[in-house]
Amino acid sequence: MIDDETLYAYLDGELSPAETVRVEDALASDPSLAGKLAQQRALRERLGRAFGPIAGEPVPVALVAAAQPTRIIALAEAR
């Protein structure tokens, strides 16, 4: 049985050659699994079309600033 995590790793090209063969064998024999893979591919394509142009834009300055490390204090020491 191929779990979702393995299927998504296959879709991302992150599996070893042996695991890739195992997933491809399962896809060939399990129409339900092949359908799930097709749905994921279609979803990724739609998301890519919707958000692809945004991914190339610069990150807003306020968002960069919010992600910067801040000084963290120990509450016990501050008291």
PDB file with SEQRES, HELIX, SHEET and CRYST1 records, atoms N, CA, C and O in Angstrom:
SEQRES   1 A   79  MET ILE ASP ASP GLU THR LEU TYR ALA TYR LEU ASP GLY          
SEQRES   2 A   79  GLU LEU SER PRO ALA GLU THR VAL ARG VAL GLU ASP ALA          
SEQRES   3 A   79  LEU ALA SER ASP PRO SER LEU ALA GLY LYS LEU ALA GLN          
SEQRES   4 A   79  GLN ARG ALA LEU ARG GLU ARG LEU GLY ARG ALA PHE GLY          
SEQRES   5 A   79  PRO ILE ALA GLY GLU PRO VAL PRO VAL ALA LEU VAL ALA          
SEQRES   6 A   79  ALA ALA GLN PRO THR ARG ILE ILE ALA LEU ALA GLU ALA          
SEQRES   7 A   79  ARG                                                          
HELIX    1 AA1 ASP A    4  LEU A   11  1                                   8    
HELIX    2 AA2 PRO A   17  SER A   29  1                                  13    
HELIX    3 AA3 PRO A   31  ALA A   55  1                                  25    
HELIX    4 AA4 VAL A   61  ALA A   67  1                                   7    
HELIX    5 AA5 LEU A   75  ALA A   78  1                                   4    
CRYST1    1.000    1.000    1.000  90.00  90.00  90.00 P 1           1          
ATOM      1  N   MET A   1       0.845  -1.189   0.000  1.00  0.00           N  
ATOM      2  CA  MET A   1       0.000   0.000   0.000  1.00  0.00           C  
ATOM      3  C   MET A   1       0.888   1.249   0.000  1.00  0.00           C  
ATOM      4  O   MET A   1       1.908   1.302   0.688  1.00  0.00           O  
ATOM      5  N   ILE A   2       0.493   2.217  -0.758  1.00  0.00           N  
ATOM      6  CA  ILE A   2       1.210   3.482  -0.855  1.00  0.00           C  
ATOM      7  C   ILE A   2       0.437   4.530  -0.070  1.00  0.00           C  
ATOM      8  O   ILE A   2      -0.721   4.815  -0.376  1.00  0.00           O  
ATOM      9  N   ASP A   3       1.080   5.104   0.946  1.00  0.00           N  
ATOM     10  CA  ASP A   3       0.399   6.144   1.721  1.00  0.00           C  
ATOM     11  C   ASP A   3       0.531   7.496   1.013  1.00  0.00           C  
ATOM     12  O   ASP A   3       1.295   7.644   0.059  1.00  0.00           O  
ATOM     13  N   ASP A   4      -0.221   8.463   1.496  1.00  0.00           N  
ATOM     14  CA  ASP A   4      -0.232   9.789   0.862  1.00  0.00           C  
ATOM     15  C   ASP A   4       1.152  10.434   0.865  1.00  0.00           C  
ATOM     16  O   ASP A   4       1.559  11.038  -0.127  1.00  0.00           O  
ATOM     17  N   GLU A   5       1.868  10.308   1.968  1.00  0.00           N  
ATOM     18  CA  GLU A   5       3.190  10.930   2.060  1.00  0.00           C  
ATOM     19  C   GLU A   5       4.128  10.396   0.981  1.00  0.00           C  
ATOM     20  O   GLU A   5       4.869  11.158   0.360  1.00  0.00           O  
ATOM     21  N   THR A   6       4.091   9.096   0.764  1.00  0.00           N  
ATOM     22  CA  THR A   6       4.934   8.485  -0.264  1.00  0.00           C  
ATOM     23  C   THR A   6       4.484   8.925  -1.651  1.00  0.00           C  
ATOM     24  O   THR A   6       5.314   9.199  -2.519  1.00  0.00           O  
ATOM     25  N   LEU A   7       3.177   8.993  -1.860  1.00  0.00           N  
ATOM     26  CA  LEU A   7       2.657   9.417  -3.153  1.00  0.00           C  
ATOM     27  C   LEU A   7       3.089  10.854  -3.474  1.00  0.00           C  
ATOM     28  O   LEU A   7       3.476  11.152  -4.604  1.00  0.00           O  
ATOM     29  N   TYR A   8       3.020  11.736  -2.478  1.00  0.00           N  
ATOM     30  CA  TYR A   8       3.409  13.123  -2.697  1.00  0.00           C  
ATOM     31  C   TYR A   8       4.915  13.235  -2.911  1.00  0.00           C  
ATOM     32  O   TYR A   8       5.369  14.053  -3.710  1.00  0.00           O  
ATOM     33  N   ALA A   9       5.684  12.422  -2.207  1.00  0.00           N  
ATOM     34  CA  ALA A   9       7.136  12.402  -2.419  1.00  0.00           C  
ATOM     35  C   ALA A   9       7.445  11.921  -3.840  1.00  0.00           C  
ATOM     36  O   ALA A   9       8.375  12.417  -4.476  1.00  0.00           O  
ATOM     37  N   TYR A  10       6.672  10.967  -4.332  1.00  0.00           N  
ATOM     38  CA  TYR A  10       6.829  10.503  -5.712  1.00  0.00           C  
ATOM     39  C   TYR A  10       6.552  11.654  -6.679  1.00  0.00           C  
ATOM     40  O   TYR A  10       7.310  11.881  -7.622  1.00  0.00           O  
ATOM     41  N   LEU A  11       5.484  12.359  -6.438  1.00  0.00           N  
ATOM     42  CA  LEU A  11       5.103  13.483  -7.290  1.00  0.00           C  
ATOM     43  C   LEU A  11       6.178  14.569  -7.291  1.00  0.00           C  
ATOM     44  O   LEU A  11       6.387  15.244  -8.299  1.00  0.00           O  
ATOM     45  N   ASP A  12       6.851  14.730  -6.165  1.00  0.00           N  
ATOM     46  CA  ASP A  12       7.914  15.734  -6.050  1.00  0.00           C  
ATOM     47  C   ASP A  12       9.262  15.230  -6.550  1.00  0.00           C  
ATOM     48  O   ASP A  12      10.227  15.993  -6.595  1.00  0.00           O  
ATOM     49  N   GLY A  13       9.341  13.951  -6.928  1.00  0.00           N  
ATOM     50  CA  GLY A  13      10.597  13.386  -7.394  1.00  0.00           C  
ATOM     51  C   GLY A  13      11.601  13.171  -6.275  1.00  0.00           C  
ATOM     52  O   GLY A  13      12.810  13.249  -6.495  1.00  0.00           O  
ATOM     53  N   GLU A  14      11.103  12.901  -5.076  1.00  0.00           N  
ATOM     54  CA  GLU A  14      11.967  12.789  -3.903  1.00  0.00           C  
ATOM     55  C   GLU A  14      12.249  11.348  -3.471  1.00  0.00           C  
ATOM     56  O   GLU A  14      12.907  11.135  -2.452  1.00  0.00           O  
ATOM     57  N   LEU A  15      11.772  10.373  -4.212  1.00  0.00           N  
ATOM     58  CA  LEU A  15      11.964   8.983  -3.807  1.00  0.00           C  
ATOM     59  C   LEU A  15      13.223   8.385  -4.411  1.00  0.00           C  
ATOM     60  O   LEU A  15      13.721   8.841  -5.440  1.00  0.00           O  
ATOM     61  N   SER A  16      13.718   7.360  -3.749  1.00  0.00           N  
ATOM     62  CA  SER A  16      14.848   6.612  -4.290  1.00  0.00           C  
ATOM     63  C   SER A  16      14.378   5.874  -5.540  1.00  0.00           C  
ATOM     64  O   SER A  16      13.176   5.710  -5.746  1.00  0.00           O  
ATOM     65  N   PRO A  17      15.307   5.433  -6.366  1.00  0.00           N  
ATOM     66  CA  PRO A  17      14.897   4.681  -7.554  1.00  0.00           C  
ATOM     67  C   PRO A  17      14.051   3.445  -7.215  1.00  0.00           C  
ATOM     68  O   PRO A  17      13.081   3.147  -7.912  1.00  0.00           O  
ATOM     69  N   ALA A  18      14.414   2.738  -6.155  1.00  0.00           N  
ATOM     70  CA  ALA A  18      13.653   1.539  -5.771  1.00  0.00           C  
ATOM     71  C   ALA A  18      12.235   1.906  -5.333  1.00  0.00           C  
ATOM     72  O   ALA A  18      11.274   1.235  -5.709  1.00  0.00           O  
ATOM     73  N   GLU A  19      12.106   2.966  -4.542  1.00  0.00           N  
ATOM     74  CA  GLU A  19      10.777   3.407  -4.107  1.00  0.00           C  
ATOM     75  C   GLU A  19       9.956   3.911  -5.290  1.00  0.00           C  
ATOM     76  O   GLU A  19       8.746   3.688  -5.344  1.00  0.00           O  
ATOM     77  N   THR A  20      10.596   4.582  -6.228  1.00  0.00           N  
ATOM     78  CA  THR A  20       9.900   5.070  -7.419  1.00  0.00           C  
ATOM     79  C   THR A  20       9.306   3.901  -8.191  1.00  0.00           C  
ATOM     80  O   THR A  20       8.158   3.970  -8.629  1.00  0.00           O  
ATOM     81  N   VAL A  21      10.066   2.838  -8.361  1.00  0.00           N  
ATOM     82  CA  VAL A  21       9.574   1.646  -9.061  1.00  0.00           C  
ATOM     83  C   VAL A  21       8.402   1.037  -8.300  1.00  0.00           C  
ATOM     84  O   VAL A  21       7.417   0.617  -8.908  1.00  0.00           O  
ATOM     85  N   ARG A  22       8.502   0.988  -6.973  1.00  0.00           N  
ATOM     86  CA  ARG A  22       7.417   0.424  -6.152  1.00  0.00           C  
ATOM     87  C   ARG A  22       6.133   1.228  -6.335  1.00  0.00           C  
ATOM     88  O   ARG A  22       5.052   0.655  -6.475  1.00  0.00           O  
ATOM     89  N   VAL A  23       6.251   2.552  -6.333  1.00  0.00           N  
ATOM     90  CA  VAL A  23       5.067   3.402  -6.503  1.00  0.00           C  
ATOM     91  C   VAL A  23       4.511   3.254  -7.918  1.00  0.00           C  
ATOM     92  O   VAL A  23       3.297   3.161  -8.095  1.00  0.00           O  
ATOM     93  N   GLU A  24       5.370   3.231  -8.910  1.00  0.00           N  
ATOM     94  CA  GLU A  24       4.894   3.093 -10.289  1.00  0.00           C  
ATOM     95  C   GLU A  24       4.199   1.753 -10.510  1.00  0.00           C  
ATOM     96  O   GLU A  24       3.218   1.683 -11.250  1.00  0.00           O  
ATOM     97  N   ASP A  25       4.692   0.694  -9.882  1.00  0.00           N  
ATOM     98  CA  ASP A  25       4.011  -0.604  -9.957  1.00  0.00           C  
ATOM     99  C   ASP A  25       2.625  -0.526  -9.320  1.00  0.00           C  
ATOM    100  O   ASP A  25       1.650  -1.058  -9.851  1.00  0.00           O  
ATOM    101  N   ALA A  26       2.559   0.142  -8.181  1.00  0.00           N  
ATOM    102  CA  ALA A  26       1.263   0.293  -7.506  1.00  0.00           C  
ATOM    103  C   ALA A  26       0.309   1.138  -8.341  1.00  0.00           C  
ATOM    104  O   ALA A  26      -0.881   0.833  -8.423  1.00  0.00           O  
ATOM    105  N   LEU A  27       0.820   2.193  -8.957  1.00  0.00           N  
ATOM    106  CA  LEU A  27      -0.024   3.035  -9.804  1.00  0.00           C  
ATOM    107  C   LEU A  27      -0.582   2.264 -10.994  1.00  0.00           C  
ATOM    108  O   LEU A  27      -1.724   2.473 -11.404  1.00  0.00           O  
ATOM    109  N   ALA A  28       0.235   1.373 -11.540  1.00  0.00           N  
ATOM    110  CA  ALA A  28      -0.198   0.592 -12.701  1.00  0.00           C  
ATOM    111  C   ALA A  28      -1.291  -0.408 -12.344  1.00  0.00           C  
ATOM    112  O   ALA A  28      -2.104  -0.776 -13.191  1.00  0.00           O  
ATOM    113  N   SER A  29      -1.308  -0.848 -11.087  1.00  0.00           N  
ATOM    114  CA  SER A  29      -2.278  -1.875 -10.705  1.00  0.00           C  
ATOM    115  C   SER A  29      -3.441  -1.346  -9.872  1.00  0.00           C  
ATOM    116  O   SER A  29      -4.369  -2.098  -9.573  1.00  0.00           O  
ATOM    117  N   ASP A  30      -3.412  -0.084  -9.494  1.00  0.00           N  
ATOM    118  CA  ASP A  30      -4.452   0.467  -8.622  1.00  0.00           C  
ATOM    119  C   ASP A  30      -5.036   1.744  -9.234  1.00  0.00           C  
ATOM    120  O   ASP A  30      -4.458   2.822  -9.091  1.00  0.00           O  
ATOM    121  N   PRO A  31      -6.175   1.622  -9.911  1.00  0.00           N  
ATOM    122  CA  PRO A  31      -6.793   2.799 -10.541  1.00  0.00           C  
ATOM    123  C   PRO A  31      -7.141   3.900  -9.543  1.00  0.00           C  
ATOM    124  O   PRO A  31      -7.093   5.083  -9.879  1.00  0.00           O  
ATOM    125  N   SER A  32      -7.488   3.517  -8.334  1.00  0.00           N  
ATOM    126  CA  SER A  32      -7.824   4.509  -7.318  1.00  0.00           C  
ATOM    127  C   SER A  32      -6.595   5.353  -6.961  1.00  0.00           C  
ATOM    128  O   SER A  32      -6.690   6.574  -6.830  1.00  0.00           O  
ATOM    129  N   LEU A  33      -5.460   4.701  -6.807  1.00  0.00           N  
ATOM    130  CA  LEU A  33      -4.213   5.404  -6.507  1.00  0.00           C  
ATOM    131  C   LEU A  33      -3.808   6.294  -7.685  1.00  0.00           C  
ATOM    132  O   LEU A  33      -3.374   7.429  -7.488  1.00  0.00           O  
ATOM    133  N   ALA A  34      -3.949   5.786  -8.889  1.00  0.00           N  
ATOM    134  CA  ALA A  34      -3.635   6.576 -10.082  1.00  0.00           C  
ATOM    135  C   ALA A  34      -4.550   7.802 -10.165  1.00  0.00           C  
ATOM    136  O   ALA A  34      -4.115   8.880 -10.572  1.00  0.00           O  
ATOM    137  N   GLY A  35      -5.809   7.633  -9.782  1.00  0.00           N  
ATOM    138  CA  GLY A  35      -6.744   8.764  -9.767  1.00  0.00           C  
ATOM    139  C   GLY A  35      -6.350   9.807  -8.747  1.00  0.00           C  
ATOM    140  O   GLY A  35      -6.457  11.006  -9.006  1.00  0.00           O  
ATOM    141  N   LYS A  36      -5.893   9.359  -7.581  1.00  0.00           N  
ATOM    142  CA  LYS A  36      -5.447  10.288  -6.547  1.00  0.00           C  
ATOM    143  C   LYS A  36      -4.232  11.079  -7.033  1.00  0.00           C  
ATOM    144  O   LYS A  36      -4.129  12.280  -6.785  1.00  0.00           O  
ATOM    145  N   LEU A  37      -3.320  10.405  -7.719  1.00  0.00           N  
ATOM    146  CA  LEU A  37      -2.147  11.084  -8.263  1.00  0.00           C  
ATOM    147  C   LEU A  37      -2.569  12.114  -9.316  1.00  0.00           C  
ATOM    148  O   LEU A  37      -2.040  13.225  -9.342  1.00  0.00           O  
ATOM    149  N   ALA A  38      -3.501  11.755 -10.166  1.00  0.00           N  
ATOM    150  CA  ALA A  38      -3.985  12.682 -11.193  1.00  0.00           C  
ATOM    151  C   ALA A  38      -4.626  13.912 -10.556  1.00  0.00           C  
ATOM    152  O   ALA A  38      -4.446  15.031 -11.037  1.00  0.00           O  
ATOM    153  N   GLN A  39      -5.377  13.700  -9.469  1.00  0.00           N  
ATOM    154  CA  GLN A  39      -5.993  14.832  -8.770  1.00  0.00           C  
ATOM    155  C   GLN A  39      -4.924  15.758  -8.183  1.00  0.00           C  
ATOM    156  O   GLN A  39      -5.053  16.980  -8.255  1.00  0.00           O  
ATOM    157  N   GLN A  40      -3.886  15.185  -7.611  1.00  0.00           N  
ATOM    158  CA  GLN A  40      -2.816  15.996  -7.037  1.00  0.00           C  
ATOM    159  C   GLN A  40      -2.071  16.780  -8.115  1.00  0.00           C  
ATOM    160  O   GLN A  40      -1.726  17.946  -7.922  1.00  0.00           O  
ATOM    161  N   ARG A  41      -1.831  16.139  -9.231  1.00  0.00           N  
ATOM    162  CA  ARG A  41      -1.163  16.840 -10.336  1.00  0.00           C  
ATOM    163  C   ARG A  41      -2.017  18.010 -10.830  1.00  0.00           C  
ATOM    164  O   ARG A  41      -1.501  19.098 -11.089  1.00  0.00           O  
ATOM    165  N   ALA A  42      -3.322  17.778 -10.956  1.00  0.00           N  
ATOM    166  CA  ALA A  42      -4.226  18.836 -11.408  1.00  0.00           C  
ATOM    167  C   ALA A  42      -4.265  19.979 -10.394  1.00  0.00           C  
ATOM    168  O   ALA A  42      -4.276  21.150 -10.774  1.00  0.00           O  
ATOM    169  N   LEU A  43      -4.286  19.638  -9.109  1.00  0.00           N  
ATOM    170  CA  LEU A  43      -4.298  20.664  -8.071  1.00  0.00           C  
ATOM    171  C   LEU A  43      -3.020  21.495  -8.113  1.00  0.00           C  
ATOM    172  O   LEU A  43      -3.071  22.722  -8.023  1.00  0.00           O  
ATOM    173  N   ARG A  44      -1.883  20.834  -8.248  1.00  0.00           N  
ATOM    174  CA  ARG A  44      -0.616  21.557  -8.322  1.00  0.00           C  
ATOM    175  C   ARG A  44      -0.568  22.479  -9.539  1.00  0.00           C  
ATOM    176  O   ARG A  44      -0.037  23.588  -9.472  1.00  0.00           O  
ATOM    177  N   GLU A  45      -1.122  22.009 -10.636  1.00  0.00           N  
ATOM    178  CA  GLU A  45      -1.153  22.836 -11.845  1.00  0.00           C  
ATOM    179  C   GLU A  45      -2.016  24.080 -11.632  1.00  0.00           C  
ATOM    180  O   GLU A  45      -1.625  25.184 -12.012  1.00  0.00           O  
ATOM    181  N   ARG A  46      -3.185  23.899 -11.028  1.00  0.00           N  
ATOM    182  CA  ARG A  46      -4.064  25.043 -10.760  1.00  0.00           C  
ATOM    183  C   ARG A  46      -3.415  26.028  -9.805  1.00  0.00           C  
ATOM    184  O   ARG A  46      -3.463  27.238 -10.024  1.00  0.00           O  
ATOM    185  N   LEU A  47      -2.806  25.508  -8.741  1.00  0.00           N  
ATOM    186  CA  LEU A  47      -2.142  26.390  -7.783  1.00  0.00           C  
ATOM    187  C   LEU A  47      -0.963  27.117  -8.420  1.00  0.00           C  
ATOM    188  O   LEU A  47      -0.718  28.290  -8.137  1.00  0.00           O  
ATOM    189  N   GLY A  48      -0.241  26.414  -9.276  1.00  0.00           N  
ATOM    190  CA  GLY A  48       0.875  27.046  -9.971  1.00  0.00           C  
ATOM    191  C   GLY A  48       0.424  28.180 -10.866  1.00  0.00           C  
ATOM    192  O   GLY A  48       1.067  29.228 -10.924  1.00  0.00           O  
ATOM    193  N   ARG A  49      -0.690  27.970 -11.567  1.00  0.00           N  
ATOM    194  CA  ARG A  49      -1.215  29.044 -12.419  1.00  0.00           C  
ATOM    195  C   ARG A  49      -1.700  30.220 -11.582  1.00  0.00           C  
ATOM    196  O   ARG A  49      -1.527  31.377 -11.966  1.00  0.00           O  
ATOM    197  N   ALA A  50      -2.309  29.919 -10.436  1.00  0.00           N  
ATOM    198  CA  ALA A  50      -2.865  30.985  -9.607  1.00  0.00           C  
ATOM    199  C   ALA A  50      -1.796  31.770  -8.858  1.00  0.00           C  
ATOM    200  O   ALA A  50      -1.873  32.996  -8.764  1.00  0.00           O  
ATOM    201  N   PHE A  51      -0.805  31.072  -8.327  1.00  0.00           N  
ATOM    202  CA  PHE A  51       0.159  31.730  -7.455  1.00  0.00           C  
ATOM    203  C   PHE A  51       1.561  31.842  -8.039  1.00  0.00           C  
ATOM    204  O   PHE A  51       2.425  32.476  -7.434  1.00  0.00           O  
ATOM    205  N   GLY A  52       1.805  31.251  -9.185  1.00  0.00           N  
ATOM    206  CA  GLY A  52       3.125  31.315  -9.802  1.00  0.00           C  
ATOM    207  C   GLY A  52       3.628  32.729 -10.009  1.00  0.00           C  
ATOM    208  O   GLY A  52       4.776  33.026  -9.679  1.00  0.00           O  
ATOM    209  N   PRO A  53       2.797  33.610 -10.548  1.00  0.00           N  
ATOM    210  CA  PRO A  53       3.270  34.989 -10.761  1.00  0.00           C  
ATOM    211  C   PRO A  53       3.623  35.696  -9.452  1.00  0.00           C  
ATOM    212  O   PRO A  53       4.537  36.520  -9.424  1.00  0.00           O  
ATOM    213  N   ILE A  54       2.927  35.392  -8.399  1.00  0.00           N  
ATOM    214  CA  ILE A  54       3.181  36.037  -7.106  1.00  0.00           C  
ATOM    215  C   ILE A  54       4.513  35.567  -6.531  1.00  0.00           C  
ATOM    216  O   ILE A  54       5.211  36.337  -5.871  1.00  0.00           O  
ATOM    217  N   ALA A  55       4.869  34.307  -6.778  1.00  0.00           N  
ATOM    218  CA  ALA A  55       6.101  33.751  -6.213  1.00  0.00           C  
ATOM    219  C   ALA A  55       7.335  34.499  -6.695  1.00  0.00           C  
ATOM    220  O   ALA A  55       8.359  34.499  -6.010  1.00  0.00           O  
ATOM    221  N   GLY A  56       7.260  35.129  -7.849  1.00  0.00           N  
ATOM    222  CA  GLY A  56       8.401  35.861  -8.381  1.00  0.00           C  
ATOM    223  C   GLY A  56       8.501  37.290  -7.883  1.00  0.00           C  
ATOM    224  O   GLY A  56       9.493  37.967  -8.156  1.00  0.00           O  
ATOM    225  N   GLU A  57       7.507  37.761  -7.167  1.00  0.00           N  
ATOM    226  CA  GLU A  57       7.522  39.137  -6.678  1.00  0.00           C  
ATOM    227  C   GLU A  57       8.397  39.262  -5.434  1.00  0.00           C  
ATOM    228  O   GLU A  57       8.576  38.293  -4.697  1.00  0.00           O  
ATOM    229  N   PRO A  58       8.942  40.457  -5.202  1.00  0.00           N  
ATOM    230  CA  PRO A  58       9.751  40.636  -3.989  1.00  0.00           C  
ATOM    231  C   PRO A  58       8.880  40.541  -2.737  1.00  0.00           C  
ATOM    232  O   PRO A  58       7.696  40.878  -2.750  1.00  0.00           O  
ATOM    233  N   VAL A  59       9.492  40.079  -1.677  1.00  0.00           N  
ATOM    234  CA  VAL A  59       8.787  39.963  -0.400  1.00  0.00           C  
ATOM    235  C   VAL A  59       8.612  41.360   0.187  1.00  0.00           C  
ATOM    236  O   VAL A  59       9.567  42.135   0.229  1.00  0.00           O  
ATOM    237  N   PRO A  60       7.403  41.689   0.640  1.00  0.00           N  
ATOM    238  CA  PRO A  60       7.178  43.028   1.219  1.00  0.00           C  
ATOM    239  C   PRO A  60       8.096  43.277   2.419  1.00  0.00           C  
ATOM    240  O   PRO A  60       8.377  42.370   3.204  1.00  0.00           O  
ATOM    241  N   VAL A  61       8.551  44.508   2.541  1.00  0.00           N  
ATOM    242  CA  VAL A  61       9.481  44.891   3.601  1.00  0.00           C  
ATOM    243  C   VAL A  61       8.902  44.579   4.982  1.00  0.00           C  
ATOM    244  O   VAL A  61       9.617  44.095   5.859  1.00  0.00           O  
ATOM    245  N   ALA A  62       7.625  44.852   5.176  1.00  0.00           N  
ATOM    246  CA  ALA A  62       7.007  44.607   6.483  1.00  0.00           C  
ATOM    247  C   ALA A  62       7.034  43.116   6.835  1.00  0.00           C  
ATOM    248  O   ALA A  62       7.204  42.759   8.000  1.00  0.00           O  
ATOM    249  N   LEU A  63       6.872  42.262   5.853  1.00  0.00           N  
ATOM    250  CA  LEU A  63       6.903  40.824   6.109  1.00  0.00           C  
ATOM    251  C   LEU A  63       8.318  40.365   6.445  1.00  0.00           C  
ATOM    252  O   LEU A  63       8.510  39.534   7.332  1.00  0.00           O  
ATOM    253  N   VAL A  64       9.296  40.898   5.745  1.00  0.00           N  
ATOM    254  CA  VAL A  64      10.697  40.580   6.046  1.00  0.00           C  
ATOM    255  C   VAL A  64      11.025  41.020   7.464  1.00  0.00           C  
ATOM    256  O   VAL A  64      11.667  40.283   8.212  1.00  0.00           O  
ATOM    257  N   ALA A  65      10.591  42.207   7.834  1.00  0.00           N  
ATOM    258  CA  ALA A  65      10.861  42.724   9.177  1.00  0.00           C  
ATOM    259  C   ALA A  65      10.201  41.854  10.245  1.00  0.00           C  
ATOM    260  O   ALA A  65      10.788  41.609  11.299  1.00  0.00           O  
ATOM    261  N   ALA A  66       8.998  41.395   9.976  1.00  0.00           N  
ATOM    262  CA  ALA A  66       8.289  40.561  10.949  1.00  0.00           C  
ATOM    263  C   ALA A  66       8.972  39.209  11.137  1.00  0.00           C  
ATOM    264  O   ALA A  66       8.831  38.586  12.189  1.00  0.00           O  
ATOM    265  N   ALA A  67       9.698  38.759  10.142  1.00  0.00           N  
ATOM    266  CA  ALA A  67      10.349  37.457  10.220  1.00  0.00           C  
ATOM    267  C   ALA A  67      11.742  37.529  10.834  1.00  0.00           C  
ATOM    268  O   ALA A  67      12.365  36.493  11.067  1.00  0.00           O  
ATOM    269  N   GLN A  68      12.235  38.722  11.098  1.00  0.00           N  
ATOM    270  CA  GLN A  68      13.569  38.871  11.676  1.00  0.00           C  
ATOM    271  C   GLN A  68      13.543  38.462  13.144  1.00  0.00           C  
ATOM    272  O   GLN A  68      12.547  38.666  13.838  1.00  0.00           O  
ATOM    273  N   PRO A  69      14.647  37.883  13.608  1.00  0.00           N  
ATOM    274  CA  PRO A  69      14.686  37.489  15.019  1.00  0.00           C  
ATOM    275  C   PRO A  69      14.576  38.714  15.920  1.00  0.00           C  
ATOM    276  O   PRO A  69      15.100  39.786  15.616  1.00  0.00           O  
ATOM    277  N   THR A  70      13.902  38.528  16.998  1.00  0.00           N  
ATOM    278  CA  THR A  70      13.760  39.609  17.973  1.00  0.00           C  
ATOM    279  C   THR A  70      14.446  39.187  19.266  1.00  0.00           C  
ATOM    280  O   THR A  70      14.777  38.017  19.459  1.00  0.00           O  
ATOM    281  N   ARG A  71      14.643  40.116  20.105  1.00  0.00           N  
ATOM    282  CA  ARG A  71      15.249  39.805  21.400  1.00  0.00           C  
ATOM    283  C   ARG A  71      14.230  39.080  22.250  1.00  0.00           C  
ATOM    284  O   ARG A  71      13.137  39.589  22.499  1.00  0.00           O  
ATOM    285  N   ILE A  72      14.585  37.908  22.687  1.00  0.00           N  
ATOM    286  CA  ILE A  72      13.694  37.116  23.539  1.00  0.00           C  
ATOM    287  C   ILE A  72      14.231  37.168  24.957  1.00  0.00           C  
ATOM    288  O   ILE A  72      15.410  36.912  25.204  1.00  0.00           O  
ATOM    289  N   ILE A  73      13.357  37.500  25.871  1.00  0.00           N  
ATOM    290  CA  ILE A  73      13.790  37.593  27.254  1.00  0.00           C  
ATOM    291  C   ILE A  73      13.188  36.444  28.051  1.00  0.00           C  
ATOM    292  O   ILE A  73      12.120  35.928  27.722  1.00  0.00           O  
ATOM    293  N   ALA A  74      13.882  36.065  29.083  1.00  0.00           N  
ATOM    294  CA  ALA A  74      13.363  35.061  30.002  1.00  0.00           C  
ATOM    295  C   ALA A  74      12.447  35.796  30.978  1.00  0.00           C  
ATOM    296  O   ALA A  74      12.887  36.709  31.675  1.00  0.00           O  
ATOM    297  N   LEU A  75      11.207  35.411  31.029  1.00  0.00           N  
ATOM    298  CA  LEU A  75      10.231  36.089  31.859  1.00  0.00           C  
ATOM    299  C   LEU A  75      10.640  36.039  33.339  1.00  0.00           C  
ATOM    300  O   LEU A  75      10.490  37.024  34.061  1.00  0.00           O  
ATOM    301  N   ALA A  76      11.147  34.909  33.775  1.00  0.00           N  
ATOM    302  CA  ALA A  76      11.566  34.786  35.168  1.00  0.00           C  
ATOM    303  C   ALA A  76      12.675  35.767  35.491  1.00  0.00           C  
ATOM    304  O   ALA A  76      12.685  36.356  36.572  1.00  0.00           O  
ATOM    305  N   GLU A  77      13.608  35.950  34.574  1.00  0.00           N  
ATOM    306  CA  GLU A  77      14.703  36.893  34.800  1.00  0.00           C  
ATOM    307  C   GLU A  77      14.207  38.332  34.755  1.00  0.00           C  
ATOM    308  O   GLU A  77      14.736  39.182  35.471  1.00  0.00           O  
ATOM    309  N   ALA A  78      13.224  38.620  33.949  1.00  0.00           N  
ATOM    310  CA  ALA A  78      12.713  39.980  33.818  1.00  0.00           C  
ATOM    311  C   ALA A  78      11.962  40.412  35.071  1.00  0.00           C  
ATOM    312  O   ALA A  78      11.885  41.604  35.370  1.00  0.00           O  
ATOM    313  N   ARG A  79      11.416  39.461  35.796  1.00  0.00           N  
ATOM    314  CA  ARG A  79      10.655  39.791  37.017  1.00  0.00           C  
ATOM    315  C   ARG A  79      11.629  40.162  38.079  1.00  0.00           C  
ATOM    316  O   ARG A  79      11.229  40.480  39.199  1.00  0.00           O  
TER     317      ARG A  79                                                      
END                                                                             
